[in-house]
């Protein structure tokens, strides 16, 4: 294994734009939920005439679909990701729109048969309801309760209040309160394994909301503790939580 400083420097220099995780190959792994979101998404996109993908990132997941509806839009708030999404999806006819975070969706009422998202930042149920056509569906995979908190709390300490956020039952209730009918709700807990400290640095640079004040200099001691553990042959294990949710207007 490379030295601590070499691993950290390599991770700090690596690209973290977009929503791909190929850089972690051989350094970290994460189980996936059994339902196979990308496959289910592709099936739904092939069956409608209009769709909107929220928080599309660099369009990586959306691009896995072999067929898009005639009217396909995607929105993204972060400019580097929006640019990547246009490069990846534009030639296939997808209209990628950059929006301000937490802004209203720039579409008329009842614009889409299908609204989708993989790991939305904060689902705005009122806006989702508004842009869905009557009988239309919201189909998404959300991040769940205390996802990756073993890693997050290694740096920030116990976060009891934050552990209660993103409760799938509360999200379903919030969707119902806007007039949507939740037709499917499934949950999964998936094992995450980190084999070197560079993988940890990279993921914290990419998922900036996990440890918002993260820098190597600020958390050097915590990183070195992880590095010692990994060099003794003990990878760092955390768990991601996900829920699949489908709702109908």
Secondary structure, DSSP 8 states (H G I E B T S, - for coil): ---HHHHHHHHHHS---SS--GGGTTTEEE---TT-HHHHHHHHHTT-SEEEEES-TTSTTGGG-S---SEEEEEESSHHHHHHHHHHHGGGT-EEEE--TT---SS-TT-EEEEEEES-SS--HHHHHHHEEEEEEEEEEEE-TTTTHHHHHHHH---TTGGGTT-HHHHHHHHHHTT-EEEEEEEEEEEEEE-SHHHHHHHHHHSTTTSTT--TTTTHHHHHHHHHHHHTT--EEEEEEEEEEEEE-
